Every structure is written in structure tokens, then in C-alpha cells.
Amino acid sequence: MADPVSWLLIEPGWRVDSVDGKEVGRVLEVTGDSDADIFDGFAIAFSMFAKPRYLPAEQVAEIIEGHVRLRLDRAGIERLTEFKEPAVEEQIEPEGASRVQRTKTAVAPASRRETPIPFLRRILLWFGFTGRR
């Protein structure tokens, strides 16, 4: 896996190469917690109009300025699941929470749940016009 310092440098728009060195897409968004030095993975798109796929950090073989090389071939990349933007806020109720508290959490507004990356944002990320949040 990539060393902790190098993953912090990955930017939207960077080229993503398969294990054989062929370009397969672009980085759209990096996920993790830079404060805690945790690299979870990133969103990759095969084209500007394609829905992004989630690539776990374990599949990153190498990070070089401007591009990321993976441990997967094209077929493996195509089997990745669709990327959903993480929830803006996550609230975990303690085991002793009442049913009312748990019900309130279960019916939280949709904006707090994972959502697909909007189309316009995907285009901007593809070209590297927008950075990390």
C-alpha cells in the first residue's frame, strides 16, 4: 500500500493506471481522514460521463506525481462498486439508547446519507477544477 505521506498528495484529475500501465481513468475524490493519517481509498471514473467506482486503498500499488498505479487489471476495476459520497454527518447511538433516539437516527434527512457524486461535480473533478473538501 502507498506510504502515508504520498496519499495526502493525490489530487482530483490525476491519471489512474491499471497494473499493466494503461490509463483506465481519473481520480475524482480521495477518501480518508488526513488528520488521523487514514487513507481509505478514492473514487475513480473511466470517463467524464461514467459513474465513479470506489477503489479501496489496498489496491493502490504506487503513487507518482500526477498518477496512481493500481494492483488491478481493467476487468478487476470494472467489477468495483459504485462510489457514494460519504455521509456529511454520522451519529452513532449508544447501545443503551432509547427506541425514540434510535428512531430519530433511522429517519435522518436524506442529506445525511451517502449519495452519488452529482454529474456537474464529476465533470469538474475529472478536469481537476475542484479539490478536496
GROMACS elastic network, one bead per residue, 0.5 to 0.9 nm:
[ bonds ]
;  ai    aj funct       b0    kb
    1     4     6  0.89686   500
    1    57     6  0.68611   500
    1    58     6  0.56989   500
    1    59     6  0.73018   500
    1    60     6  0.57835   500
    1    61     6  0.59087   500
    1    62     6  0.75090   500
    2     5     6  0.83100   500
    2     6     6  0.66571   500
    2     7     6  0.64601   500
    2    39     6  0.89488   500
    2    57     6  0.78857   500
    2    58     6  0.84179   500
    2    60     6  0.64482   500
    2    61     6  0.66011   500
    2    62     6  0.60850   500
    2    63     6  0.66513   500
    3     6     6  0.56835   500
    3     7     6  0.67410   500
    3    63     6  0.87850   500
    4     7     6  0.57621   500
    4     8     6  0.69975   500
    4    37     6  0.65219   500
    4    38     6  0.76525   500
    4    39     6  0.74256   500
    5     8     6  0.56390   500
    5     9     6  0.73351   500
    5    37     6  0.83660   500
    6     9     6  0.54449   500
    6    10     6  0.72549   500
    6    63     6  0.66443   500
    6    64     6  0.82017   500
    6    65     6  0.89586   500
    7    10     6  0.54929   500
    7    30     6  0.86813   500
    7    39     6  0.68618   500
    7    63     6  0.72515   500
    8    11     6  0.83763   500
    8    30     6  0.87713   500
    8    34     6  0.69650   500
    8    37     6  0.83731   500
    8    39     6  0.80911   500
    9    63     6  0.89084   500
    9    65     6  0.80912   500
   10    14     6  0.71994   500
   10    27     6  0.81166   500
   10    29     6  0.89250   500
   10    30     6  0.72484   500
   10    63     6  0.78975   500
   10    64     6  0.89604   500
   10    65     6  0.80303   500
   10    66     6  0.77341   500
   10    67     6  0.80285   500
   10    68     6  0.81197   500
   11    14     6  0.59848   500
   11    27     6  0.70262   500
   11    28     6  0.79555   500
   11    29     6  0.74959   500
   11    30     6  0.74422   500
   11    66     6  0.80156   500
   11   128     6  0.73380   500
   11   131     6  0.67560   500
   11   132     6  0.75141   500
   12    15     6  0.89067   500
   12    26     6  0.73680   500
   12    29     6  0.56761   500
   12    30     6  0.75429   500
   12   124     6  0.89134   500
   12   125     6  0.54659   500
   12   126     6  0.66625   500
   12   127     6  0.75654   500
   12   129     6  0.79524   500
   12   130     6  0.72302   500
   12   131     6  0.61882   500
   12   132     6  0.75994   500
   13    26     6  0.54142   500
   13    27     6  0.52668   500
   13    28     6  0.62251   500
   13    29     6  0.87184   500
   13    66     6  0.83774   500
   13    67     6  0.88630   500
   13   124     6  0.87068   500
   13   125     6  0.59969   500
   13   127     6  0.51917   500
   13   129     6  0.79915   500
   13   130     6  0.89603   500
   14    25     6  0.85700   500
   14    26     6  0.54632   500
   14    27     6  0.53110   500
   14    28     6  0.81242   500
   14    65     6  0.85032   500
   14    66     6  0.51308   500
   14    67     6  0.50650   500
   14    68     6  0.72677   500
   14   126     6  0.82966   500
   14   127     6  0.86773   500
   14   128     6  0.75681   500
   15    23     6  0.67268   500
   15    24     6  0.78894   500
   15    25     6  0.61687   500
   15    27     6  0.65455   500
   15    66     6  0.63673   500
   15    68     6  0.63371   500
   15    69     6  0.85664   500
   16    21     6  0.89175   500
   16    22     6  0.83598   500
   16    23     6  0.57439   500
   16    24     6  0.58419   500
   16    25     6  0.51889   500
   16    26     6  0.52540   500
   16    27     6  0.65678   500
   16    44     6  0.76781   500
   16    66     6  0.89090   500
   16    67     6  0.56014   500
   16    69     6  0.59502   500
   16    70     6  0.73792   500
   17    20     6  0.75504   500
   17    21     6  0.52250   500
   17    22     6  0.51670   500
   17    24     6  0.54850   500
   17    25     6  0.71758   500
   17    26     6  0.86718   500
   17    67     6  0.72827   500
   17    68     6  0.61218   500
   17    70     6  0.61353   500
   17    72     6  0.89901   500
   17    73     6  0.88581   500
   18    21     6  0.53399   500
   18    22     6  0.55404   500
   18    23     6  0.63949   500
   18    24     6  0.62313   500
   18    68     6  0.86934   500
   18    69     6  0.59194   500
   18    70     6  0.51218   500
   18    71     6  0.67688   500
   18    72     6  0.57121   500
   18    73     6  0.51324   500
   18    74     6  0.62255   500
   18    77     6  0.80248   500
   19    22     6  0.75752   500
   19    61     6  0.80672   500
   19    69     6  0.64056   500
   19    70     6  0.52779   500
   19    71     6  0.50130   500
   19    72     6  0.53592   500
   19    73     6  0.54231   500
   19    74     6  0.83135   500
   20    69     6  0.87639   500
   20    70     6  0.87760   500
   20    71     6  0.88044   500
   20    72     6  0.85314   500
   20    73     6  0.68897   500
   20    74     6  0.89776   500
   21    24     6  0.89697   500
   21    69     6  0.70196   500
   21    70     6  0.85714   500
   22    74     6  0.87206   500
   23    26     6  0.83736   500
   23    69     6  0.88838   500
   24    44     6  0.88234   500
   24    45     6  0.81454   500
   24    46     6  0.58137   500
   24    47     6  0.85072   500
   24    74     6  0.69306   500
   24    77     6  0.83823   500
   25    44     6  0.62630   500
   25    45     6  0.52265   500
   25    47     6  0.62279   500
   25    48     6  0.88045   500
   25   126     6  0.89450   500
   26    43     6  0.84420   500
   26    44     6  0.55299   500
   26    45     6  0.55289   500
   26    46     6  0.67530   500
   26    47     6  0.76380   500
   26    48     6  0.86414   500
   26    67     6  0.84724   500
   26    68     6  0.89946   500
   26   125     6  0.87022   500
   26   126     6  0.62691   500
   26   127     6  0.86834   500
   27    30     6  0.75090   500
   27    42     6  0.68916   500
   27    43     6  0.59599   500
   27    45     6  0.67625   500
   27    67     6  0.85987   500
   27    68     6  0.84465   500
   27   125     6  0.77405   500
   27   126     6  0.70851   500
   27   128     6  0.86960   500
   28    42     6  0.72371   500
   28    43     6  0.52109   500
   28    44     6  0.55448   500
   28    45     6  0.67379   500
   28    52     6  0.75757   500
   28   122     6  0.68146   500
   28   123     6  0.88988   500
   28   124     6  0.87602   500
   28   125     6  0.51095   500
   28   126     6  0.59038   500
   28   127     6  0.88842   500
   28   128     6  0.79497   500
   29    41     6  0.87856   500
   29    42     6  0.54704   500
   29    43     6  0.50742   500
   29    44     6  0.74800   500
   29    85     6  0.88844   500
   29   125     6  0.73456   500
   29   131     6  0.80570   500
   29   132     6  0.69050   500
   30    39     6  0.80527   500
   30    40     6  0.79554   500
   30    41     6  0.61623   500
   30    43     6  0.64362   500
   30   132     6  0.72898   500
   31    38     6  0.86685   500
   31    39     6  0.64995   500
   31    40     6  0.54554   500
   31    41     6  0.53584   500
   31    42     6  0.53139   500
   31    43     6  0.78549   500
   31    85     6  0.89013   500
   31    86     6  0.83904   500
   32    36     6  0.85612   500
   32    37     6  0.77919   500
   32    38     6  0.52436   500
   32    41     6  0.68665   500
   32    42     6  0.84217   500
   33    36     6  0.54515   500
   33    37     6  0.59109   500
   33    39     6  0.65944   500
   33    40     6  0.79749   500
   34    38     6  0.60750   500
   34    39     6  0.74767   500
   35    38     6  0.77945   500
   39    42     6  0.86159   500
   39    56     6  0.88821   500
   39    57     6  0.64551   500
   40    55     6  0.87460   500
   40    56     6  0.61803   500
   40    57     6  0.53806   500
   40    58     6  0.84765   500
   41    54     6  0.71921   500
   41    55     6  0.55081   500
   41    58     6  0.78242   500
   41    59     6  0.85070   500
   41    60     6  0.83911   500
   42    53     6  0.83413   500
   42    54     6  0.59285   500
   42    55     6  0.53927   500
   42    56     6  0.66828   500
   42    57     6  0.73664   500
   42    83     6  0.83729   500
   43    52     6  0.57976   500
   43    53     6  0.55017   500
   43    55     6  0.60714   500
   43    56     6  0.88435   500
   43    82     6  0.85674   500
   43    83     6  0.59586   500
   43    84     6  0.85190   500
   43    85     6  0.89509   500
   44    51     6  0.86644   500
   44    52     6  0.52595   500
   44    53     6  0.52941   500
   44    54     6  0.64184   500
   44    55     6  0.68255   500
   44    83     6  0.81360   500
   45    48     6  0.68816   500
   45    49     6  0.80815   500
   45    50     6  0.59242   500
   45    51     6  0.63810   500
   45    53     6  0.62994   500
   45   122     6  0.84510   500
   45   126     6  0.77412   500
   46    49     6  0.81916   500
   46    50     6  0.60081   500
   46    51     6  0.80400   500
   46    52     6  0.74397   500
   46    53     6  0.85362   500
   46    78     6  0.88844   500
   47    50     6  0.51629   500
   47    51     6  0.83177   500
   47    52     6  0.87788   500
   47   126     6  0.80816   500
   48    51     6  0.85062   500
   48   122     6  0.70608   500
   48   123     6  0.57520   500
   48   125     6  0.89505   500
   48   126     6  0.60524   500
   48   127     6  0.85080   500
   49    52     6  0.89217   500
   49   119     6  0.76168   500
   49   122     6  0.77415   500
   49   123     6  0.73389   500
   50    53     6  0.89394   500
   50   122     6  0.87514   500
   51    82     6  0.69578   500
   51    83     6  0.78462   500
   51   116     6  0.83405   500
   51   117     6  0.81804   500
   51   119     6  0.84670   500
   51   122     6  0.83065   500
   52    81     6  0.86245   500
   52    82     6  0.58843   500
   52    83     6  0.54598   500
   52    84     6  0.82816   500
   52   116     6  0.84104   500
   52   117     6  0.78032   500
   52   122     6  0.80720   500
   53    77     6  0.81722   500
   53    78     6  0.81484   500
   53    79     6  0.88036   500
   53    80     6  0.58270   500
   53    81     6  0.54849   500
   53    84     6  0.83510   500
   54    80     6  0.62341   500
   54    81     6  0.57883   500
   54    82     6  0.57930   500
   54    84     6  0.77716   500
   55    58     6  0.83441   500
   55    59     6  0.69098   500
   55    60     6  0.83008   500
   55    77     6  0.79462   500
   55    80     6  0.67960   500
   55    81     6  0.81392   500
   55    83     6  0.82082   500
   56    59     6  0.58555   500
   56    60     6  0.76800   500
   57    60     6  0.55592   500
   57    61     6  0.89825   500
   58    61     6  0.79767   500
   58    71     6  0.84446   500
   59    69     6  0.88998   500
   59    70     6  0.56647   500
   59    71     6  0.51684   500
   59    72     6  0.67245   500
   60    63     6  0.76075   500
   60    68     6  0.71587   500
   60    69     6  0.62880   500
   60    71     6  0.59754   500
   60    72     6  0.84935   500
   61    68     6  0.77414   500
   61    69     6  0.56132   500
   61    71     6  0.53996   500
   61    72     6  0.89469   500
   62    67     6  0.86650   500
   62    68     6  0.59130   500
   62    69     6  0.50804   500
   62    70     6  0.68273   500
   62    71     6  0.86661   500
   63    66     6  0.81841   500
   63    67     6  0.63262   500
   63    69     6  0.63525   500
   63    70     6  0.88870   500
   64    67     6  0.55184   500
   64    68     6  0.61804   500
   64    69     6  0.80522   500
   65    68     6  0.80996   500
   69    72     6  0.87813   500
   70    73     6  0.78281   500
   72    75     6  0.77851   500
   72    76     6  0.54223   500
   72    77     6  0.61561   500
   73    76     6  0.52932   500
   73    77     6  0.63288   500
   73    78     6  0.88068   500
   74    77     6  0.50800   500
   74    78     6  0.62310   500
   74    79     6  0.88578   500
   75    78     6  0.51692   500
   75    79     6  0.65886   500
   76    79     6  0.52967   500
   76    80     6  0.69558   500
   77    80     6  0.54335   500
   78    81     6  0.83257   500
   80    83     6  0.87199   500
   82   116     6  0.81906   500
   83    86     6  0.89966   500
   83   115     6  0.85937   500
   83   116     6  0.67000   500
   83   117     6  0.78194   500
   84    87     6  0.87415   500
   84   114     6  0.55669   500
   84   115     6  0.50779   500
   84   117     6  0.66018   500
   85    88     6  0.84792   500
   85   113     6  0.85944   500
   85   114     6  0.53412   500
   85   115     6  0.52218   500
   85   116     6  0.58220   500
   85   117     6  0.61417   500
   86    89     6  0.85054   500
   86   112     6  0.86553   500
   86   113     6  0.72827   500
   86   115     6  0.71585   500
   87    90     6  0.64541   500
   87   111     6  0.75401   500
   87   112     6  0.50897   500
   87   115     6  0.75044   500
   88   111     6  0.75028   500
   88   112     6  0.54838   500
   88   113     6  0.73137   500
   88   114     6  0.80213   500
   89   111     6  0.89333   500
   89   112     6  0.57332   500
   89   113     6  0.80331   500
   90   112     6  0.72660   500
   90   113     6  0.83369   500
   91   105     6  0.73343   500
   92   105     6  0.81627   500
   93    96     6  0.79480   500
   93    97     6  0.60100   500
   93   101     6  0.75596   500
   93   102     6  0.67920   500
   93   105     6  0.78907   500
   94    97     6  0.53820   500
   95    98     6  0.86379   500
   97   100     6  0.80709   500
   97   101     6  0.60459   500
   97   102     6  0.65808   500
   98   101     6  0.52486   500
   98   102     6  0.63652   500
   98   103     6  0.86440   500
   99   102     6  0.50528   500
   99   103     6  0.59974   500
   99   104     6  0.85864   500
  100   103     6  0.50700   500
  100   104     6  0.62366   500
  100   105     6  0.87362   500
  101   104     6  0.52161   500
  101   105     6  0.64356   500
  101   106     6  0.87821   500
  102   105     6  0.51390   500
  102   106     6  0.61902   500
  102   107     6  0.88214   500
  103   107     6  0.63086   500
  103   108     6  0.86972   500
  104   107     6  0.54492   500
  104   108     6  0.63435   500
  105   108     6  0.52913   500
  107   110     6  0.83677   500
  108   111     6  0.82008   500
  108   112     6  0.67454   500
  108   113     6  0.80402   500
  109   112     6  0.58514   500
  109   113     6  0.75329   500
  110   113     6  0.53225   500
  110   114     6  0.81895   500
  110   115     6  0.85382   500
  111   114     6  0.78163   500
  111   115     6  0.79413   500
  112   115     6  0.87509   500
  115   118     6  0.84611   500
  116   119     6  0.87956   500
  117   120     6  0.85061   500
  117   121     6  0.66119   500
  117   122     6  0.63333   500
  118   121     6  0.53782   500
  118   122     6  0.62799   500
  118   123     6  0.89663   500
  119   122     6  0.50882   500
  119   123     6  0.64980   500
  119   124     6  0.88650   500
  120   123     6  0.52010   500
  120   124     6  0.63689   500
  120   125     6  0.86463   500
  121   124     6  0.50689   500
  121   125     6  0.60313   500
  121   126     6  0.84615   500
  121   130     6  0.80690   500
  122   125     6  0.50716   500
  122   126     6  0.59904   500
  122   127     6  0.87796   500
  123   126     6  0.50226   500
  123   127     6  0.65559   500
  123   128     6  0.86442   500
  123   129     6  0.86410   500
  124   127     6  0.54411   500
  124   128     6  0.61703   500
  124   129     6  0.51103   500
  124   130     6  0.59792   500
  125   129     6  0.58728   500
  125   130     6  0.55647   500
  125   131     6  0.73443   500
  126   129     6  0.77216   500
  126   130     6  0.88575   500
  127   130     6  0.81601   500
  128   131     6  0.68472   500
  130   133     6  0.87614   500
